Amino acid sequence: MGKAAPSLSETGHRLTRKGRELCIRVMPISGGDDGGHALVFGQIADGCLVRIHSRCLYGDALQSEDCDCGPELDKSMDLIQDAGCGVLVYLEQEGRGAGLVNKARGLRTSERLGVDTFDSYERLGLSVDMRCYRLAAEALTVLGLGSVQLLTNNPEKVRAVRDQGITVTVVPLGTRPRSDKARRYLEAKRKRRGHMIPVEDAPWSAQIRESHQPWWCQALSWFRRGLILVARIVTIPEIWIR
């Protein structure tokens, strides 16, 4: 018989990031390329920040400047760290679910023909986006969350979480493109997949810099964070990490 998966509490430890410690627990999400892991930071509760992130070796690990994956992950973690808690659902969906080799084939085709990666995937006979977020949404239910603040520009992620019966408040992620390639990719995602890419003249979106918000919005945001922090301190019965 195989060993039973460890409970969430058995994985608790501390992680140092950007000079600060985070309490982290890890939960596996079975399901092949649409599976992965849920990383739980601090004491989560309804309304906490959640990022569902598809693996991008180039952007996440190699710090490629050709996409927004790395900056989005970094900003999401900054926000979760500032809030004191949250969930990062990290899925094994490299290359929009096509895998690293097909991703590389698509990038090569894009370079040769001067088309975006959505066009290049189609020319290679691939689906432009093979990802499914159902397992990610189910993981949030397993964690006991009935409402979340979802850090995303992708309407498919929002739809998947809402279909699971979870109330979603969308928090768009604004990052500055670090190259012309990244800028073109953002535009392609907006046109081809309907991504809600925040821009400075979009009234519905979170601005790239908080200073763009009216002062009273910033004050209200910090006041709300303070109330959440006080409530969390009062209701925590014990320190879960040992």
ChimeraX commands (.cxc) that place a marker at each C-alpha (Angstrom):
marker #1 position 0.00,0.00,0.00 radius 0.5
marker #1 position 1.19,3.49,-0.81 radius 0.5
marker #1 position 1.78,6.04,1.87 radius 0.5
marker #1 position -1.05,8.43,2.62 radius 0.5
marker #1 position -0.50,12.03,1.60 radius 0.5
marker #1 position 0.68,14.16,4.52 radius 0.5
marker #1 position -1.85,16.47,6.09 radius 0.5
marker #1 position -1.56,20.20,5.53 radius 0.5
marker #1 position -0.33,20.77,9.08 radius 0.5
marker #1 position 2.52,18.30,8.59 radius 0.5
marker #1 position 4.06,20.52,5.90 radius 0.5
marker #1 position 4.12,23.75,7.90 radius 0.5
marker #1 position 7.43,25.63,7.91 radius 0.5
marker #1 position 8.87,29.10,7.49 radius 0.5
marker #1 position 10.06,30.65,4.24 radius 0.5
marker #1 position 12.21,33.78,4.01 radius 0.5
marker #1 position 11.41,36.03,1.06 radius 0.5
marker #1 position 12.71,39.54,0.45 radius 0.5
marker #1 position 13.99,39.75,4.01 radius 0.5
marker #1 position 10.74,38.68,5.68 radius 0.5
marker #1 position 9.51,35.32,6.97 radius 0.5
marker #1 position 6.33,33.67,5.76 radius 0.5
marker #1 position 4.56,30.69,7.31 radius 0.5
marker #1 position 3.82,28.24,4.52 radius 0.5
marker #1 position 2.01,24.92,4.13 radius 0.5
marker #1 position 1.79,22.80,0.97 radius 0.5
marker #1 position -1.10,20.76,-0.42 radius 0.5
marker #1 position -0.71,18.57,-3.54 radius 0.5
marker #1 position -3.26,18.85,-6.36 radius 0.5
marker #1 position -3.45,15.64,-8.38 radius 0.5
marker #1 position -4.33,15.81,-12.06 radius 0.5
marker #1 position -1.36,15.72,-14.40 radius 0.5
marker #1 position -0.66,18.96,-16.23 radius 0.5
marker #1 position -3.71,20.62,-14.68 radius 0.5
marker #1 position -2.55,19.61,-11.21 radius 0.5
marker #1 position 0.22,21.05,-9.10 radius 0.5
marker #1 position 0.35,22.37,-5.56 radius 0.5
marker #1 position -1.49,24.85,-3.37 radius 0.5
marker #1 position 0.89,26.91,-1.25 radius 0.5
marker #1 position -0.93,28.26,1.78 radius 0.5
marker #1 position 0.63,31.30,3.45 radius 0.5
marker #1 position -0.36,32.27,6.98 radius 0.5
marker #1 position -3.85,31.79,8.42 radius 0.5
marker #1 position -6.21,32.03,5.47 radius 0.5
marker #1 position -9.90,32.90,5.70 radius 0.5
marker #1 position -12.72,33.92,3.39 radius 0.5
marker #1 position -11.77,36.94,1.32 radius 0.5
marker #1 position -8.04,36.19,1.30 radius 0.5
marker #1 position -5.84,36.80,-1.73 radius 0.5
marker #1 position -5.46,33.91,-4.17 radius 0.5
marker #1 position -3.21,33.58,-7.21 radius 0.5
marker #1 position -3.72,30.71,-9.67 radius 0.5
marker #1 position -0.48,30.54,-11.64 radius 0.5
marker #1 position 0.51,28.33,-14.56 radius 0.5
marker #1 position 4.15,27.28,-14.54 radius 0.5
marker #1 position 6.43,29.24,-16.86 radius 0.5
marker #1 position 10.02,28.07,-16.62 radius 0.5
marker #1 position 11.31,30.94,-18.73 radius 0.5
marker #1 position 9.48,33.67,-16.84 radius 0.5
marker #1 position 9.39,32.25,-13.30 radius 0.5
marker #1 position 12.87,30.74,-13.06 radius 0.5
marker #1 position 14.95,32.22,-15.89 radius 0.5
marker #1 position 13.46,35.73,-15.51 radius 0.5
marker #1 position 12.67,36.03,-19.20 radius 0.5
marker #1 position 11.66,39.53,-20.25 radius 0.5
marker #1 position 9.52,38.23,-23.12 radius 0.5
marker #1 position 6.35,37.59,-21.06 radius 0.5
marker #1 position 4.58,38.85,-17.95 radius 0.5
marker #1 position 4.58,35.53,-16.06 radius 0.5
marker #1 position 7.51,36.25,-13.75 radius 0.5
marker #1 position 6.41,39.80,-12.87 radius 0.5
marker #1 position 2.84,38.63,-12.23 radius 0.5
marker #1 position 4.02,35.88,-9.89 radius 0.5
marker #1 position 6.36,38.27,-8.08 radius 0.5
marker #1 position 3.68,40.93,-7.66 radius 0.5
marker #1 position 1.17,38.36,-6.45 radius 0.5
marker #1 position 3.58,37.14,-3.81 radius 0.5
marker #1 position 4.33,40.73,-2.75 radius 0.5
marker #1 position 0.61,41.35,-2.23 radius 0.5
marker #1 position 0.10,38.08,-0.34 radius 0.5
marker #1 position 3.12,38.81,1.81 radius 0.5
marker #1 position 1.89,42.33,2.59 radius 0.5
marker #1 position -1.55,40.97,3.49 radius 0.5
marker #1 position -0.01,38.38,5.82 radius 0.5
marker #1 position -1.86,35.45,4.26 radius 0.5
marker #1 position -3.07,34.03,0.97 radius 0.5
marker #1 position -2.88,31.09,-1.41 radius 0.5
marker #1 position -0.67,30.48,-4.43 radius 0.5
marker #1 position -2.03,27.67,-6.61 radius 0.5
marker #1 position 0.92,26.68,-8.80 radius 0.5
marker #1 position -0.16,24.48,-11.71 radius 0.5
marker #1 position 1.98,22.32,-14.02 radius 0.5
marker #1 position 0.61,24.00,-17.15 radius 0.5
marker #1 position 3.78,24.98,-18.98 radius 0.5
marker #1 position 3.20,26.61,-22.35 radius 0.5
marker #1 position -0.54,27.16,-21.76 radius 0.5
marker #1 position -0.81,23.42,-21.19 radius 0.5
marker #1 position 1.12,22.38,-24.32 radius 0.5
marker #1 position 4.35,21.58,-22.46 radius 0.5
marker #1 position 7.81,23.07,-22.68 radius 0.5
marker #1 position 8.82,21.43,-25.97 radius 0.5
marker #1 position 5.68,22.60,-27.78 radius 0.5
marker #1 position 6.10,26.00,-26.21 radius 0.5
marker #1 position 9.61,26.17,-27.66 radius 0.5
marker #1 position 8.28,25.06,-31.06 radius 0.5
marker #1 position 5.67,27.79,-30.89 radius 0.5
marker #1 position 8.22,30.45,-30.00 radius 0.5
marker #1 position 10.45,29.35,-32.88 radius 0.5
marker #1 position 7.51,29.53,-35.29 radius 0.5
marker #1 position 6.65,32.99,-33.96 radius 0.5
marker #1 position 10.18,34.22,-34.59 radius 0.5
marker #1 position 10.33,32.76,-38.09 radius 0.5
marker #1 position 6.92,33.98,-39.28 radius 0.5
marker #1 position 6.47,37.12,-37.21 radius 0.5
marker #1 position 3.20,35.95,-35.63 radius 0.5
marker #1 position 2.09,35.72,-32.00 radius 0.5
marker #1 position 2.23,32.44,-30.12 radius 0.5
marker #1 position -1.52,31.91,-30.46 radius 0.5
marker #1 position -1.13,31.93,-34.26 radius 0.5
marker #1 position 1.99,29.77,-34.06 radius 0.5
marker #1 position 0.19,27.15,-31.94 radius 0.5
marker #1 position -2.59,26.97,-34.50 radius 0.5
marker #1 position -0.06,26.55,-37.33 radius 0.5
marker #1 position 1.46,23.65,-35.38 radius 0.5
marker #1 position -1.94,22.01,-34.94 radius 0.5
marker #1 position -2.10,22.79,-31.22 radius 0.5
marker #1 position -4.89,24.28,-29.16 radius 0.5
marker #1 position -4.06,27.89,-28.35 radius 0.5
marker #1 position -4.79,27.22,-24.66 radius 0.5
marker #1 position -5.22,23.72,-23.22 radius 0.5
marker #1 position -5.48,24.68,-19.57 radius 0.5
marker #1 position -8.33,23.81,-17.23 radius 0.5
marker #1 position -8.69,25.44,-13.80 radius 0.5
marker #1 position -11.33,23.14,-12.30 radius 0.5
marker #1 position -8.85,21.30,-10.08 radius 0.5
marker #1 position -7.42,24.60,-8.85 radius 0.5
marker #1 position -10.91,25.80,-7.93 radius 0.5
marker #1 position -11.69,22.51,-6.18 radius 0.5
marker #1 position -8.50,22.91,-4.14 radius 0.5
marker #1 position -9.78,26.24,-2.83 radius 0.5
marker #1 position -12.96,24.50,-1.66 radius 0.5
marker #1 position -10.87,21.82,0.06 radius 0.5
marker #1 position -9.08,24.64,1.88 radius 0.5
marker #1 position -12.45,25.83,3.16 radius 0.5
marker #1 position -12.66,29.06,1.19 radius 0.5
marker #1 position -16.10,30.37,0.22 radius 0.5
marker #1 position -14.90,33.72,-1.11 radius 0.5
marker #1 position -11.58,34.96,-2.44 radius 0.5
marker #1 position -9.84,37.96,-3.91 radius 0.5
marker #1 position -8.49,36.48,-7.13 radius 0.5
marker #1 position -5.28,38.00,-8.45 radius 0.5
marker #1 position -5.75,37.60,-12.18 radius 0.5
marker #1 position -6.39,39.18,-15.56 radius 0.5
marker #1 position -7.70,35.91,-16.99 radius 0.5
marker #1 position -11.52,35.59,-17.20 radius 0.5
marker #1 position -11.26,31.78,-17.50 radius 0.5
marker #1 position -9.77,31.57,-14.02 radius 0.5
marker #1 position -12.54,33.75,-12.64 radius 0.5
marker #1 position -15.18,31.60,-14.33 radius 0.5
marker #1 position -13.70,28.34,-13.01 radius 0.5
marker #1 position -13.61,29.54,-9.41 radius 0.5
marker #1 position -17.14,30.95,-9.57 radius 0.5
marker #1 position -18.40,27.70,-11.11 radius 0.5
marker #1 position -17.13,25.99,-7.96 radius 0.5
marker #1 position -19.55,28.13,-5.95 radius 0.5
marker #1 position -16.89,30.47,-4.59 radius 0.5
marker #1 position -17.55,34.21,-4.49 radius 0.5
marker #1 position -14.83,36.01,-6.45 radius 0.5
marker #1 position -13.61,39.58,-6.22 radius 0.5
marker #1 position -11.27,40.18,-9.16 radius 0.5
marker #1 position -8.00,41.96,-8.42 radius 0.5
marker #1 position -6.35,42.75,-11.80 radius 0.5
marker #1 position -2.58,42.51,-11.93 radius 0.5
marker #1 position -0.81,45.44,-13.56 radius 0.5
marker #1 position 2.83,44.93,-14.52 radius 0.5
marker #1 position 5.02,46.99,-16.79 radius 0.5
marker #1 position 6.16,45.13,-19.94 radius 0.5
marker #1 position 9.93,44.73,-19.82 radius 0.5
marker #1 position 10.38,44.41,-23.59 radius 0.5
marker #1 position 8.60,44.90,-26.91 radius 0.5
marker #1 position 8.02,41.13,-27.00 radius 0.5
marker #1 position 6.27,41.27,-23.65 radius 0.5
marker #1 position 4.15,44.22,-24.77 radius 0.5
marker #1 position 3.08,42.37,-27.91 radius 0.5
marker #1 position 2.27,39.25,-25.89 radius 0.5
marker #1 position 0.08,41.23,-23.49 radius 0.5
marker #1 position -1.79,42.72,-26.44 radius 0.5
marker #1 position -2.23,39.27,-28.00 radius 0.5
marker #1 position -3.66,37.92,-24.73 radius 0.5
marker #1 position -6.08,40.82,-24.62 radius 0.5
marker #1 position -7.27,40.36,-28.21 radius 0.5
marker #1 position -7.16,36.58,-28.54 radius 0.5
marker #1 position -8.19,35.40,-25.06 radius 0.5
marker #1 position -10.04,38.37,-23.62 radius 0.5
marker #1 position -7.59,38.98,-20.79 radius 0.5
marker #1 position -8.40,42.07,-18.74 radius 0.5
marker #1 position -4.92,43.56,-18.97 radius 0.5
marker #1 position -4.83,46.65,-16.72 radius 0.5
marker #1 position -3.78,49.84,-18.48 radius 0.5
marker #1 position -3.39,53.30,-17.04 radius 0.5
marker #1 position -6.50,54.67,-18.76 radius 0.5
marker #1 position -8.79,51.77,-17.79 radius 0.5
marker #1 position -11.17,53.02,-15.06 radius 0.5
marker #1 position -12.13,49.49,-13.94 radius 0.5
marker #1 position -8.61,48.20,-13.39 radius 0.5
marker #1 position -6.09,48.31,-10.58 radius 0.5
marker #1 position -3.45,50.82,-11.54 radius 0.5
marker #1 position 0.17,49.89,-12.00 radius 0.5
marker #1 position 1.13,52.35,-9.29 radius 0.5
marker #1 position -1.00,52.79,-6.18 radius 0.5
marker #1 position -0.26,56.53,-6.37 radius 0.5
marker #1 position -2.69,56.68,-9.32 radius 0.5
marker #1 position -5.56,55.96,-6.93 radius 0.5
marker #1 position -7.32,58.78,-5.04 radius 0.5
marker #1 position -5.88,59.23,-1.55 radius 0.5
marker #1 position -9.13,58.14,0.06 radius 0.5
marker #1 position -9.07,54.83,-1.85 radius 0.5
marker #1 position -5.60,54.10,-0.55 radius 0.5
marker #1 position -6.63,55.06,2.99 radius 0.5
marker #1 position -9.73,52.85,2.81 radius 0.5
marker #1 position -7.63,49.96,1.51 radius 0.5
marker #1 position -5.11,50.23,4.37 radius 0.5
marker #1 position -7.93,50.61,6.94 radius 0.5
marker #1 position -9.59,47.44,5.63 radius 0.5
marker #1 position -6.27,45.55,5.76 radius 0.5
marker #1 position -5.86,46.67,9.36 radius 0.5
marker #1 position -9.32,45.42,10.33 radius 0.5
marker #1 position -8.65,42.05,8.69 radius 0.5
marker #1 position -5.32,41.76,10.51 radius 0.5
marker #1 position -6.91,42.57,13.90 radius 0.5
marker #1 position -9.71,40.05,13.30 radius 0.5
marker #1 position -7.20,37.40,12.32 radius 0.5
marker #1 position -5.10,37.96,15.45 radius 0.5
marker #1 position -8.13,37.81,17.71 radius 0.5
marker #1 position -9.57,34.62,16.21 radius 0.5
marker #1 position -6.40,32.56,15.85 radius 0.5
marker #1 position -6.52,30.00,18.70 radius 0.5
marker #1 position -2.94,28.89,18.43 radius 0.5
marker #1 position 0.15,29.09,16.29 radius 0.5
marker #1 position -0.18,26.28,13.78 radius 0.5
marker #1 position 3.46,26.05,12.87 radius 0.5
marker #1 position 5.85,24.29,15.19 radius 0.5
marker link #1:1,2 radius 0.2
marker link #1:2,3 radius 0.2
marker link #1:3,4 radius 0.2
marker link #1:4,5 radius 0.2
marker link #1:5,6 radius 0.2
marker link #1:6,7 radius 0.2
marker link #1:7,8 radius 0.2
marker link #1:8,9 radius 0.2
marker link #1:9,10 radius 0.2
marker link #1:10,11 radius 0.2
marker link #1:11,12 radius 0.2
marker link #1:12,13 radius 0.2
marker link #1:13,14 radius 0.2
marker link #1:14,15 radius 0.2
marker link #1:15,16 radius 0.2
marker link #1:16,17 radius 0.2
marker link #1:17,18 radius 0.2
marker link #1:18,19 radius 0.2
marker link #1:19,20 radius 0.2
marker link #1:20,21 radius 0.2
marker link #1:21,22 radius 0.2
marker link #1:22,23 radius 0.2
marker link #1:23,24 radius 0.2
marker link #1:24,25 radius 0.2
marker link #1:25,26 radius 0.2
marker link #1:26,27 radius 0.2
marker link #1:27,28 radius 0.2
marker link #1:28,29 radius 0.2
marker link #1:29,30 radius 0.2
marker link #1:30,31 radius 0.2
marker link #1:31,32 radius 0.2
marker link #1:32,33 radius 0.2
marker link #1:33,34 radius 0.2
marker link #1:34,35 radius 0.2
marker link #1:35,36 radius 0.2
marker link #1:36,37 radius 0.2
marker link #1:37,38 radius 0.2
marker link #1:38,39 radius 0.2
marker link #1:39,40 radius 0.2
marker link #1:40,41 radius 0.2
marker link #1:41,42 radius 0.2
marker link #1:42,43 radius 0.2
marker link #1:43,44 radius 0.2
marker link #1:44,45 radius 0.2
marker link #1:45,46 radius 0.2
marker link #1:46,47 radius 0.2
marker link #1:47,48 radius 0.2
marker link #1:48,49 radius 0.2
marker link #1:49,50 radius 0.2
marker link #1:50,51 radius 0.2
marker link #1:51,52 radius 0.2
marker link #1:52,53 radius 0.2
marker link #1:53,54 radius 0.2
marker link #1:54,55 radius 0.2
marker link #1:55,56 radius 0.2
marker link #1:56,57 radius 0.2
marker link #1:57,58 radius 0.2
marker link #1:58,59 radius 0.2
marker link #1:59,60 radius 0.2
marker link #1:60,61 radius 0.2
marker link #1:61,62 radius 0.2
marker link #1:62,63 radius 0.2
marker link #1:63,64 radius 0.2
marker link #1:64,65 radius 0.2
marker link #1:65,66 radius 0.2
marker link #1:66,67 radius 0.2
marker link #1:67,68 radius 0.2
marker link #1:68,69 radius 0.2
marker link #1:69,70 radius 0.2
marker link #1:70,71 radius 0.2
marker link #1:71,72 radius 0.2
marker link #1:72,73 radius 0.2
marker link #1:73,74 radius 0.2
marker link #1:74,75 radius 0.2
marker link #1:75,76 radius 0.2
marker link #1:76,77 radius 0.2
marker link #1:77,78 radius 0.2
marker link #1:78,79 radius 0.2
marker link #1:79,80 radius 0.2
marker link #1:80,81 radius 0.2
marker link #1:81,82 radius 0.2
marker link #1:82,83 radius 0.2
marker link #1:83,84 radius 0.2
marker link #1:84,85 radius 0.2
marker link #1:85,86 radius 0.2
marker link #1:86,87 radius 0.2
marker link #1:87,88 radius 0.2
marker link #1:88,89 radius 0.2
marker link #1:89,90 radius 0.2
marker link #1:90,91 radius 0.2
marker link #1:91,92 radius 0.2
marker link #1:92,93 radius 0.2
marker link #1:93,94 radius 0.2
marker link #1:94,95 radius 0.2
marker link #1:95,96 radius 0.2
marker link #1:96,97 radius 0.2
marker link #1:97,98 radius 0.2
marker link #1:98,99 radius 0.2
marker link #1:99,100 radius 0.2
marker link #1:100,101 radius 0.2
marker link #1:101,102 radius 0.2
marker link #1:102,103 radius 0.2
marker link #1:103,104 radius 0.2
marker link #1:104,105 radius 0.2
marker link #1:105,106 radius 0.2
marker link #1:106,107 radius 0.2
marker link #1:107,108 radius 0.2
marker link #1:108,109 radius 0.2
marker link #1:109,110 radius 0.2
marker link #1:110,111 radius 0.2
marker link #1:111,112 radius 0.2
marker link #1:112,113 radius 0.2
marker link #1:113,114 radius 0.2
marker link #1:114,115 radius 0.2
marker link #1:115,116 radius 0.2
marker link #1:116,117 radius 0.2
marker link #1:117,118 radius 0.2
marker link #1:118,119 radius 0.2
marker link #1:119,120 radius 0.2
marker link #1:120,121 radius 0.2
marker link #1:121,122 radius 0.2
marker link #1:122,123 radius 0.2
marker link #1:123,124 radius 0.2
marker link #1:124,125 radius 0.2
marker link #1:125,126 radius 0.2
marker link #1:126,127 radius 0.2
marker link #1:127,128 radius 0.2
marker link #1:128,129 radius 0.2
marker link #1:129,130 radius 0.2
marker link #1:130,131 radius 0.2
marker link #1:131,132 radius 0.2
marker link #1:132,133 radius 0.2
marker link #1:133,134 radius 0.2
marker link #1:134,135 radius 0.2
marker link #1:135,136 radius 0.2
marker link #1:136,137 radius 0.2
marker link #1:137,138 radius 0.2
marker link #1:138,139 radius 0.2
marker link #1:139,140 radius 0.2
marker link #1:140,141 radius 0.2
marker link #1:141,142 radius 0.2
marker link #1:142,143 radius 0.2
marker link #1:143,144 radius 0.2
marker link #1:144,145 radius 0.2
marker link #1:145,146 radius 0.2
marker link #1:146,147 radius 0.2
marker link #1:147,148 radius 0.2
marker link #1:148,149 radius 0.2
marker link #1:149,150 radius 0.2
marker link #1:150,151 radius 0.2
marker link #1:151,152 radius 0.2
marker link #1:152,153 radius 0.2
marker link #1:153,154 radius 0.2
marker link #1:154,155 radius 0.2
marker link #1:155,156 radius 0.2
marker link #1:156,157 radius 0.2
marker link #1:157,158 radius 0.2
marker link #1:158,159 radius 0.2
marker link #1:159,160 radius 0.2
marker link #1:160,161 radius 0.2
marker link #1:161,162 radius 0.2
marker link #1:162,163 radius 0.2
marker link #1:163,164 radius 0.2
marker link #1:164,165 radius 0.2
marker link #1:165,166 radius 0.2
marker link #1:166,167 radius 0.2
marker link #1:167,168 radius 0.2
marker link #1:168,169 radius 0.2
marker link #1:169,170 radius 0.2
marker link #1:170,171 radius 0.2
marker link #1:171,172 radius 0.2
marker link #1:172,173 radius 0.2
marker link #1:173,174 radius 0.2
marker link #1:174,175 radius 0.2
marker link #1:175,176 radius 0.2
marker link #1:176,177 radius 0.2
marker link #1:177,178 radius 0.2
marker link #1:178,179 radius 0.2
marker link #1:179,180 radius 0.2
marker link #1:180,181 radius 0.2
marker link #1:181,182 radius 0.2
marker link #1:182,183 radius 0.2
marker link #1:183,184 radius 0.2
marker link #1:184,185 radius 0.2
marker link #1:185,186 radius 0.2
marker link #1:186,187 radius 0.2
marker link #1:187,188 radius 0.2
marker link #1:188,189 radius 0.2
marker link #1:189,190 radius 0.2
marker link #1:190,191 radius 0.2
marker link #1:191,192 radius 0.2
marker link #1:192,193 radius 0.2
marker link #1:193,194 radius 0.2
marker link #1:194,195 radius 0.2
marker link #1:195,196 radius 0.2
marker link #1:196,197 radius 0.2
marker link #1:197,198 radius 0.2
marker link #1:198,199 radius 0.2
marker link #1:199,200 radius 0.2
marker link #1:200,201 radius 0.2
marker link #1:201,202 radius 0.2
marker link #1:202,203 radius 0.2
marker link #1:203,204 radius 0.2
marker link #1:204,205 radius 0.2
marker link #1:205,206 radius 0.2
marker link #1:206,207 radius 0.2
marker link #1:207,208 radius 0.2
marker link #1:208,209 radius 0.2
marker link #1:209,210 radius 0.2
marker link #1:210,211 radius 0.2
marker link #1:211,212 radius 0.2
marker link #1:212,213 radius 0.2
marker link #1:213,214 radius 0.2
marker link #1:214,215 radius 0.2
marker link #1:215,216 radius 0.2
marker link #1:216,217 radius 0.2
marker link #1:217,218 radius 0.2
marker link #1:218,219 radius 0.2
marker link #1:219,220 radius 0.2
marker link #1:220,221 radius 0.2
marker link #1:221,222 radius 0.2
marker link #1:222,223 radius 0.2
marker link #1:223,224 radius 0.2
marker link #1:224,225 radius 0.2
marker link #1:225,226 radius 0.2
marker link #1:226,227 radius 0.2
marker link #1:227,228 radius 0.2
marker link #1:228,229 radius 0.2
marker link #1:229,230 radius 0.2
marker link #1:230,231 radius 0.2
marker link #1:231,232 radius 0.2
marker link #1:232,233 radius 0.2
marker link #1:233,234 radius 0.2
marker link #1:234,235 radius 0.2
marker link #1:235,236 radius 0.2
marker link #1:236,237 radius 0.2
marker link #1:237,238 radius 0.2
marker link #1:238,239 radius 0.2
marker link #1:239,240 radius 0.2
marker link #1:240,241 radius 0.2
marker link #1:241,242 radius 0.2
view
